[in-house]
Structures are given as structure tokens and as C-alpha cells.
Amino acid sequence: MPEVELTGTLAIGSVTENLRPYFEEFLTTQNIKIIDANVTFSYQNSLRLICEHILPACERMQLELSKLMGYSLWTQRYGDFLETDSVQSSIDHFSDLIARLHEFASDLNHLATTFQAFIKWITMITIKVSDDDSSVEAQNESSLCEDPELVLEFLNKDFIKDSLSEYFVPQTPKKANVETLSDLLTKAKESYYKMLKKPSDTLSEQIVVTSKVFFVLKGILLDQQPRDNVISITTTKETYYAFLQLNPDPKYSAFQYSLCDIPDGVVTDIEFFDAEELGLCLQIDEDNSRIETLSINKMKFKTIATTKLITENPKIARSHALNKMRNTKIGCNGRPKRRIFSVVGSNGLIKILDMEDNQEEE
């Protein structure tokens, strides 16, 4: 077996005649470089996937579950929706998954270290076998291997075998407290669904539909809406925007809407600035945009009583040109003494507008 012969080579520092054809046919210098590049690329991308994507997502999920745990302890308010035991079960399963992912990342990083030690050693052995002119010089080297322990570990665990298989393939016989990443993810997902079953059942059982109104809005694409609380309606001639009422009049029990015709451009983003103004980013032409604010208090919100929707022309409160900015997105802060609009274009330009002094900063 190659690993046995290679272990002997590591021990005595020379290649046996039985192993020499293996180096001449398979472990050439060029093949070793290809193997090194491919395996190192796989190790690095696996570590990046775990450390930059999977672990942050799991830790964020654990943070949200911790918030739900706090809500579940408030039984007077959330007792009908959350059970402390089910939330704790989800936290425990995600903790097990995170711990196992950390173990996998640590073992993978160590495997990458042993592999590099093996590549360095096997390259020198290959040069020694293939280059007869320098064989005397190679024989005079005091040691061809700088890290024999790491090389021996790689030969024993990973040259023929796969030391990371326990993270993906169930072991036979099964080791105590050793589960695959797939099994841990399945358990975490099942516990999460179980936790959400109670609020789902509660809502399904206790919701009472008092009335229904059906109407058709042609051209609505739910995956292309500019912002929550806003629905864009595209017809053959123009585009309308329906704004949900944030603080509906308590005397109305039905849904209220305001359907506005904005003919000046295409709305790329919308944000509620405060209780009085609504910020709009408009794409005027290919290279220019404009930011406008609408007076919410002057918008007429209506209840849906018929299948016919009535539009209105919105009242523009403020307007500012955004030259050379395309596909703009908006962020805002409407608090007193910190009232700003921040606008970012897809071409990398940024503007910060002071809504108190009407100043801007690029």
C-alpha cells in the first residue's frame, strides 16, 4: 500500500525500488503542483464558506432565538404564541450545530496544515528521485522533512482515508455523541418548525374574518416592490403607487389606501421620513434622478368599498435633483435635530441631505 511505503520513506529518508515507479508515473513534480493547487483551493473555499457565511447566519439565528426566549418568558402577553421549552430546544440544537461547525473548521484548518507539510516533503522526495545529477547533494541533506510528525499524521489519517468523513457520513459503528452536520441541521430545523407551530395554530384558530373585498390589480409584481407598505401598479400607460396608512383612522375598521399617480419618473425607492412626509427616489432619465417628499397629511386615504380604485395627484412638499445618480436607494432619519436623507446610487455616488438646513454633502 502506498501509505505504508511512504511511511518507510519518511522513516529512512530514501525511496525503495518498489516505490520508485510510483513517483516516476504518478507523483511527478507537475502532478504534485496540480494536486496542491486543487486541494488548497478546496480547503480555503470550505473555510471561507463556513466562517463568512454559515457561522454568521447560525449565530444571527441564535441571537433572534434569544429574543424569542425573552418574549416566551412574558407569558401574560405572549403565552398563546411561544412556549419556553420549545424555544430553548431550538437554542440548544442551534448551539450544537454551531459547536460542531467550529470543530469542523478547526479540523479542516489542521488538515490544511498537515497537507502543506506533506506536499513540501513529497516534492523534495520527487526531486530526489527524478534528478540523478543532484542525487549526491540530496543524499547529503541532513533531513528532507522539516515536520515529520505532521507528514506522518497526514499519511495515517488522510492520504488514503478521510478524517473529515465523520462530519458528513454516519459512522459504523456509531460513535457516542458524534453526529453529522446534516443530522444536526435537520434537528435544528425540526425544532424551529415545532416552535413556530403554536403561534401558527393560535392564529389559525383565533382569527375571525369580518369581511372580504375582492378586486384585481393588473401588473402587480410582488417580487419587484420598492418598499414595504407600498405597492406599485403598472398598467399599459402608466404606473401608480398605493401607500398603506401607517396610523389609520380608528373609526374605519376596513383597510385604507391612497393610490397616487407619479408621472415624473420611475420610483426606485420609498421611505417614510416622519409622520408628515414620505420620501421618494425617482429615476428621471438614464443618468439622473430626483428626490421628492410627499405631504402625508394632505393625502386622501380611502377604504376599499368597490372594485374601482380612485387615484389622486400627490402634493409635493420638497424636491431636489440628483444629477448623475442612477437607480437610487434612500435611507432617512426623521428625528429632531438629526433629520437627514441619505441617497446612494448604483454608480457609487452618495449624497447626504440635511433636511433642517437644506444642505447636502457628497
N, C-alpha and C positions, 0 to 999 in steps of 0.2 A: 504494500500500500504506500502511496507517495508520502503521506504524512509521517509514516514510520521511517522511511529512508531519509526524509528531510530532517527529522529529529536527530538521526545519526549524523548527518552532515553538520548540523548545528553543534553537536557534541564534539566531533573530532576535527572539524574545520576543513574537511576535504570531501570531494564528491566521489562516490563509489562508481565503478564501471556500470553497474545496473541502472544507476540514476542518470548517467551522462546523456543517454539518448532522450530522456525526458526533458532535459534542459535544451538540447540541440533542436528538438522538434516543437516543443510547446512553450517553454519558459525562455523565449528569446528576449533580447532587450526591447525590441519593438512591441512584442505582445505584453510585456510587463508594463510598459508605458500606457498601453491601451486599457489594460485592467485597472491600473492605478487611477487613470482619469475617470473611467466609468464608475468605479466603486466609490471613489471620493465624492464625485458629483451626487451619487445617490445618498450617501451619508449626510452631506451638507444640506441637501434639499429636504431630507426627512427631518433633520433637526430644526431647520427653519420653519417647516410646516407645523411642528409641534410647539415650538417656543413662540412663534409670532402669530399663530392663528388658532390652534386648538386650545392650548392652555389659557390664553386670554379670554376666549369665549367661555370656557368652563368656569373660570374664576369670576367672570361677569355674571354668569348664571347663578353661581353660589352667592354673590352679593345680592341679587334680586330675591333669591330664596330666603336670605336672612331678613330682608324687608318683610316678606310674606310671613315669616315666623313671628315678627313683631305684631303684624296685623292679626295673626291667628290667636295670639295671647289676649287680644282685646275682644273677648268673647261677647261682650254686650253689644258690640257693633258688627263684628264680622263672624260671629259664631255660626251663622247659617251658611257661610261660604267657605270657611277654612277650618281644617282640623289640625291641631298642633302635631299630632303623631304622624300624619301623612306628610306635612311639610318637613318635619325632622327626618323622616325616612328619605325624602328626596335629597336633603342636605347631606345625609350620610352616604348615599350612593354616589353623589357627585364628588364628595370628598375622597371616596375610594378610587374613583376614576382619575381624579387629579393626582393622587398619590402614585397610582400605577403609571400614569404618563410621565411623572418625574422620574420614576425608576427606569422606564424605558429610555428616556432622554439621557440619563446618566450612563446606562449600559451601552447605548449607541455611541455616545461620545468616547467611552473607554474602548469600544471595539474599533473606532476610527484610529485611536492611538496605537493599538496593537497592530492594526493593519499597516499603518505607515512604517512601524518598526520592521514588520515582515517584508514590505516592499523594498526598504533600504537594504536589508540583509540579502534578499534573494537577488537583487540587482548586482550586488558585488559578487555573489556566487556565480551568476551568469557570466559576468565579465571575466571571472577567473577561468571558467570552463571554455569560453569561446575564444579568448585571446591568448594564444600559446606564447606569443613573444613576451608578454608581461607576466607569464606564469611564475617565473622565478621571483619577481618582485612581489607578486600576490602571495606566494608561499612564505615570503619573509615578513608579511604583515603579522603583527603580534596578535591581532584579533580582527576578524572580519565582521563581527557582530557587536554593536555597541550596547544593545538592550536584549540580551539573550532570554531574560525572563518573559518579556513581552512577546518575543517571537515564539517561544515555546508555548505560551498561553494561546496565541493565535492558532498554532498548529494543532493543539489539542482540542480547542473549542470551536474554531470557525473555519479551518481550512477545508474540511470535508463536512463537518456538522454545521448547525445553525444555532448559535447560543441565544438568539432572539426569537426563536420559534415559539417559546412559551407565551409570548405576548400575543400571538395570532392563532396558534393551533393548540387545541386542548391536548394536554399531556396524558400519556398512558404508561404506567398507572398515574392517576391524577395526584398531583402534589397538594399537600394541605395549604389552604389559603392562597392558592395560585390560580388566578382567573385571567382569561384573555381580555384584551381591550374591548373586543366586540361584545363579550358577555357583560362586562361592566357597563358599557354604553347602553345595552339593551335593558339592564336592570334600572339604570338611571332614567331612561325614557319611560319605562313602565311605571315607575314610582311617580314621575312627573304627571303622567296622564291620570293616575289614580288620585293624585292631589287635586287635579282640576275637575274631577268627576263630580264632586259635591257641589261646587258653585254652578256647574252646568245643569245638574239635576234641579237645584234650587230655583234657578232662573226659569227652567222649562216648566216647573210645576206651579210657580207663583206668578208668572207674567200673565196679565189679562189684556187682551186686545180689545180696546173700547170702540175703535172704528178703523175703517180701511178706506184709502183713496188710491185708485189706480190711474196712472197717466203714463204716457210714453214720451221719453226724451230722446229723440233720434240723434245719433252722432256722439253719444257719451262713451268715452273710453276710460274705464276706471283706473287702468294702469298708467294713464298719462295725465292725471290731475295735478295741477300746480301746487296745491296745498290742502291740508285737512280743513274741513269746514267750508270748502269751496268746490263747486262742480262746474266744469266748463262744458258748454253745449255747442257743438259745431253743426251748423246747417249748411245747405248748399250755397248760401250767400254770405253769412257772417257767423261770428262766434259770440255767445252770451255766457255770462258767468253768474251762477246762483250762489249767494252768500248765506250761510246759515246764521240765524240770530243767536248771538252769544248769550244775551240776557233777555229771553223772550218775555213779553208782557204776561204777567200771571193770569190775566183774565182770559187768555187764549189757552185752550188745552191742546189744540192741534199744532202741527208743525208750521213754522213760519219761514218765509223765504223772501229774498229780494233778488230779482232777476234783472241784471244790468247789461246794457249794450255798450261795449267799449270799442268804438270803431277805429281808434287812433293807432292801434298796433296789436301785436300778439302778446298776451300776458305770459311771462316766463316764470314769475314767482309772486306770491302774495303773502303778506304778514300783517296781522293785527297789531298796530302800533300802540294804541291805548284804547280807552273806551269811546273815543271820539273820532279817531282816524284809522283808516285802513290803507296800508302801503301797497303799491303795485309797481312791478317792474315790467315795462313794455318794450318789446323789440320793434323799433320803428322801421328800420331797413336792415340791410345785411350787416352794416358796420356800426350802427348807432342805436342807442336805447334811451329810455327816459324813465324817471321815477316819478310817480304821482301819488298823492294821498286823496282818499275819498272821505267825505264827511259822513260818518256812520249815522249820526243823529238826523241827517237830512234824507236818509234812505227810507223808503216806504216798505216795511215788511208786511207781508200779507199771509193769510192762511190759505192752504190749498183746498179750495171748495169745489173747483171744477177741473176739467181736464185741460182747460185753456190757461196758459201761463201768460201773465202780463209783464212786459218789460218796462224799464224806465231808463232815462239818461242820468247817470250819476253826477253828483256835484263835486267838481274837482276843487280841493282845498289848496293844495300846493303842487308845484311841478318843477322838475329840474332835469336838464338834458344830461345824458351820459354819453358823451362823444367817444367814438372808437371803442365801445364796450359791447360785447355780444353775449347773448344767452345769459343775462344777468340773474343772480340769485341774491336774495335780500335777508338781512338779519337786523333786528332792531332792539332798542331798549327804550321803553316809554316812561321810565321812572323819572320823577322830578330831578332836575339838575344833572341828569345823566341821559338825556334824551338824544339818541343818535340813530342814524341809519347807516348800516354797513352794506355796501354793494360790491359783489365780486363778479367779474365777467369771465367767460370761458377762455378768453385770450390772455388771462393772467392779470388784468388791471383791477385795482381795488380802490374804492372811494369810501371815505367815512364822512358822513354829513351830520353836522351839528344842527339839530332841529330847534335849538333855542336861539342861536345867533345866526343861523343860515350860512354857516361857514363850512368849508369842505377841506379835506386833507387827502392827498393821493399817496 
